[in-house]
Amino acid sequence: MSEVAAELARSELFRDVPAEVLQMVADHAAPLELAPGAILLAPEWPNHHVYVLLSGRLGLHFEAAESPEIRELAPGVAVGEMSIIADALPSAYVVAKEACRVFPIHRDLVQHIVDANPLARNLLRLMSQWLKANTQRIVQDRTQIWELTDRANVDALTGLYNRRWLDNALTRLLAQAAKSGQPLCVIIADVDDFKRYNDSHGHPAGDRALTAFGDVLKTTVRPYDFAARYGGEEFLVLLPNTVLAEGVAVAERIRRMAEVQRVAGADGKLLPGITVSLGLAASGAATTAESLVAAADAQLYRAKGDGRNCVRY
């Protein structure tokens, strides 16, 4: 028995299959190499093979290749069989999480093997119909869960992430920073004299000012940064893989844009503008979420004491 046939024998698909069948399948093709991130199957691509994963790990995704992973697939599993049996497009994206080796079995060979047993062919067709229907229900259920989760993590006033999201994300991003050796920079921004603004112009105007500053953050931070409403008139920006000097440049850009941002009332008339004070800190080897935020907050306090509308770090 060849080495490839022996690898196939260890898979779920070929468990207890006679050696002569294993060798016949192995002789029909050669293993394929997949680079990390390569897409093996996609709902928009016709599929002509069942793939047996020989080594590496694959990720299963619904909706899009970059959507949250539904399941990790380990060596020995087969993918693509449902689309072959049902003669349909794949129902999910299958993406290489690392370098992988997969063995392709063409649909003609699958058909040849199945045709030898009509009962098996009919059973497979019925099972694929049932699995496809259940998969569609799972997709719908997960989509609803994602939508609810998204709403739960977004601040209703500004459309930025909220404190709930932030508490989870900060710990996760800090762990990633420690693993990569790249710092995580944090900016805390506070709208200057916000209580006076509310008292002078009313709470609806204050809400408009916060919304306007939220718009500044959405359009000013980099695509891979995260902005959240920390509470009240305070906002927090997470800058992954960013040293302090780069964070200062981002903070200064935020400060300048806030200074010129227009604040419009519900009637469309312009309200007085706002300024913001910002404090920065970058993570180190022993930084915790609490200590990083406290360090940035201390710098914000300095900015307030130095006259506001400035950046301190």
C-alpha positions in Angstrom: 0.0 0.0 0.0 1.4 3.4 -0.9 2.0 6.2 1.6 -1.0 8.2 0.3 -3.2 5.2 0.6 -2.1 4.7 4.2 -2.9 8.3 4.9 -6.4 7.9 3.4 -6.9 4.8 5.6 -6.6 7.0 8.7 -9.4 9.2 7.6 -13.1 9.0 8.6 -14.2 8.6 5.0 -12.1 5.5 4.4 -12.3 3.7 7.7 -12.5 -0.1 7.2 -12.2 0.3 3.4 -10.4 -2.6 1.7 -6.7 -1.9 0.8 -7.4 -2.4 -3.0 -10.1 0.3 -2.9 -7.7 2.7 -1.0 -5.0 2.1 -3.5 -7.4 2.6 -6.4 -8.4 6.0 -5.0 -4.8 7.0 -4.2 -3.8 6.2 -7.8 -6.3 8.7 -9.3 -4.7 11.9 -7.9 -2.0 13.5 -5.8 -2.3 15.5 -2.6 -2.6 19.3 -3.0 -0.7 21.8 -0.9 -2.7 24.8 0.6 -1.1 27.9 1.9 -2.4 29.6 5.1 -5.5 31.6 4.2 -6.2 29.7 0.9 -9.9 29.1 0.2 -10.6 25.5 -0.7 -14.4 25.7 -1.1 -16.8 28.6 -1.5 -20.6 28.9 -2.2 -19.9 30.9 -5.4 -17.5 28.3 -6.8 -18.7 25.0 -8.4 -17.1 22.0 -6.7 -16.0 18.8 -8.4 -14.2 17.0 -5.6 -14.5 15.5 -2.2 -11.3 16.6 -0.3 -9.8 14.5 2.5 -7.6 16.6 4.9 -4.3 14.8 5.4 -2.5 17.4 7.5 -3.0 20.9 8.8 -6.2 22.5 9.9 -9.1 24.0 8.0 -11.8 26.5 9.2 -15.5 26.4 8.3 -17.2 29.7 7.8 -20.7 30.8 6.8 -21.7 34.1 5.2 -18.1 35.0 4.1 -14.6 33.6 4.3 -13.7 36.3 6.9 -16.8 35.8 9.0 -16.5 34.1 12.4 -15.3 30.5 12.3 -18.1 28.0 12.9 -15.8 25.0 13.4 -12.2 23.9 13.1 -11.6 20.8 11.0 -8.8 18.4 11.9 -6.9 15.9 9.8 -9.0 12.9 8.8 -12.1 14.8 7.9 -13.6 15.1 4.4 -15.2 18.3 3.0 -17.2 18.9 -0.2 -19.1 15.6 -0.1 -22.5 17.3 0.4 -22.2 19.4 -2.8 -21.1 16.4 -4.7 -23.9 14.2 -3.5 -26.6 16.9 -3.9 -25.1 18.2 -7.1 -25.1 21.7 -5.7 -22.8 24.5 -4.8 -21.0 24.3 -1.5 -22.9 25.7 1.5 -20.0 27.2 3.3 -16.4 28.5 3.0 -13.6 26.2 3.9 -10.3 28.1 4.5 -6.8 26.8 5.4 -5.9 28.0 8.9 -2.3 26.9 8.3 -0.3 25.0 5.7 -2.5 22.0 4.7 -2.3 18.9 2.5 -5.6 17.7 1.0 -6.4 14.8 -1.2 -8.9 15.5 -4.0 -11.3 12.7 -5.1 -13.1 13.7 -8.3 -16.9 13.4 -8.4 -16.7 10.9 -11.3 -14.7 8.5 -9.1 -17.2 9.1 -6.2 -20.0 8.4 -8.6 -18.3 5.2 -9.8 -17.9 3.9 -6.2 -21.5 4.8 -5.1 -23.1 3.4 -8.3 -21.9 0.0 -7.2 -24.5 0.1 -4.5 -27.9 1.8 -5.4 -29.1 1.6 -1.8 -26.1 3.5 -0.6 -26.7 6.1 -3.4 -30.3 6.7 -2.4 -29.4 6.9 1.3 -26.7 9.4 0.6 -29.1 11.6 -1.4 -31.7 11.6 1.4 -29.1 12.4 4.0 -27.7 15.3 2.0 -31.1 16.8 1.6 -31.7 16.6 5.4 -28.3 18.0 6.2 -28.7 20.9 3.7 -32.0 21.9 5.3 -30.6 21.8 8.8 -27.5 23.7 7.7 -29.7 26.5 6.4 -31.6 26.7 9.7 -28.2 26.9 11.6 -27.1 29.7 9.3 -30.3 31.6 10.0 -30.1 31.1 13.7 -26.4 32.2 13.9 -27.2 35.3 11.8 -29.8 36.3 14.3 -27.4 35.7 17.2 -24.7 37.8 15.5 -27.2 40.6 14.9 -28.3 40.6 18.5 -24.7 40.4 19.7 -23.7 43.3 17.5 -26.5 45.4 18.9 -25.5 44.5 22.4 -22.0 45.7 21.8 -22.7 49.0 20.1 -23.4 52.3 21.8 -26.9 53.4 20.7 -26.0 57.2 20.6 -22.7 57.2 18.8 -22.7 53.9 16.9 -19.2 53.1 18.4 -18.5 50.1 20.4 -19.7 50.3 24.0 -18.1 49.5 27.4 -19.3 45.9 27.3 -17.4 45.3 24.1 -14.4 47.2 25.3 -14.0 45.2 28.5 -13.8 42.0 26.5 -11.7 43.3 23.6 -9.1 45.1 25.7 -8.0 41.9 27.5 -8.0 40.0 24.2 -5.9 42.6 22.4 -3.5 42.9 25.2 -2.9 39.1 25.1 -2.3 39.4 21.3 0.1 42.2 21.9 2.1 40.2 24.5 2.2 37.2 22.1 3.4 39.3 19.1 5.8 41.5 21.1 4.1 44.6 19.6 2.7 47.2 21.9 -1.0 48.1 22.2 -1.5 51.9 22.5 -4.6 53.3 24.3 -6.0 56.8 23.9 -8.6 58.2 26.3 -10.4 61.2 25.0 -12.7 63.4 27.0 -15.0 66.2 25.7 -13.9 69.4 27.4 -16.3 71.2 29.7 -19.1 68.9 28.7 -21.2 69.6 31.8 -21.1 73.3 31.0 -22.0 72.5 27.4 -25.0 70.5 28.6 -26.1 73.2 31.1 -25.8 76.0 28.5 -27.4 74.3 25.5 -29.4 71.4 26.9 -29.0 67.7 27.0 -30.2 67.1 23.4 -27.4 69.4 22.2 -25.0 67.5 24.4 -26.1 64.3 22.7 -25.5 65.9 19.3 -22.0 66.9 20.4 -21.2 63.4 21.5 -22.5 62.0 18.2 -20.4 64.5 16.3 -17.3 63.4 18.1 -18.2 59.8 17.5 -18.3 60.7 13.8 -14.8 62.2 14.1 -13.5 58.9 15.6 -15.1 56.8 12.9 -13.5 58.8 10.1 -10.1 59.6 11.7 -8.8 56.4 13.3 -7.0 53.8 11.1 -8.9 50.9 9.6 -7.4 48.4 12.1 -8.0 50.6 15.2 -11.1 50.4 17.5 -13.0 53.3 19.0 -15.5 52.9 21.9 -17.6 55.1 24.1 -16.1 54.5 27.5 -18.8 56.3 29.5 -20.5 59.7 29.5 -18.3 62.1 27.5 -15.2 59.8 27.7 -14.1 57.7 24.7 -11.3 55.1 24.4 -9.4 54.2 21.2 -7.4 51.0 20.9 -4.4 51.1 18.6 -3.0 47.5 18.0 0.7 47.1 17.0 1.3 50.8 17.7 4.2 52.4 19.5 3.6 55.6 21.6 5.0 58.0 19.0 2.6 56.6 16.3 -0.3 56.8 18.9 0.5 60.5 19.5 0.2 61.2 15.8 -3.3 59.5 15.8 -4.3 61.4 18.9 -3.3 64.8 17.5 -5.2 64.1 14.3 -8.3 63.3 16.4 -7.8 66.5 18.4 -7.5 68.7 15.3 -10.5 67.1 13.6 -12.7 67.5 16.8 -11.8 71.1 16.9 -13.2 71.8 13.5 -16.1 69.3 13.5 -19.5 70.9 13.1 -22.2 70.1 15.6 -25.7 70.4 14.1 -28.9 70.5 16.2 -32.1 68.6 15.4 -33.3 71.5 13.4 -30.2 71.6 11.3 -28.9 74.8 12.9 -25.3 74.8 14.0 -24.5 74.5 17.7 -21.2 75.6 19.3 -18.3 73.3 18.6 -16.3 71.2 21.0 -12.7 70.4 21.9 -11.3 67.3 23.4 -8.4 66.4 25.7 -6.5 63.2 25.2 -4.2 61.0 27.2 -2.1 58.1 25.9 -0.3 55.0 27.2 1.3 52.0 25.5 1.5 48.5 26.9 4.6 46.8 28.2 5.6 43.3 29.3 3.7 43.3 32.5 0.8 45.6 31.6 -2.8 44.6 32.5 -6.0 46.1 31.2 -6.5 48.0 34.4 -3.0 49.4 34.5 -3.0 50.4 30.9 -6.3 52.4 31.2 -5.1 53.9 34.5 -1.9 55.1 32.8 -3.8 56.7 29.9 -6.3 58.2 32.4 -3.4 59.8 34.3 -2.2 61.4 31.1 -5.7 62.7 30.4 -5.7 64.3 33.8 -2.5 66.0 32.9 -4.0 67.3 29.6 -7.0 68.7 31.5 -4.6 70.4 33.9 -2.5 71.9 31.1 -5.5 73.8 29.7 -7.5 71.2 27.8 -7.6 70.7 24.0 -4.2 69.0 24.0 -2.5 65.6 24.0 -0.4 64.2 26.8 1.6 61.0 27.0 
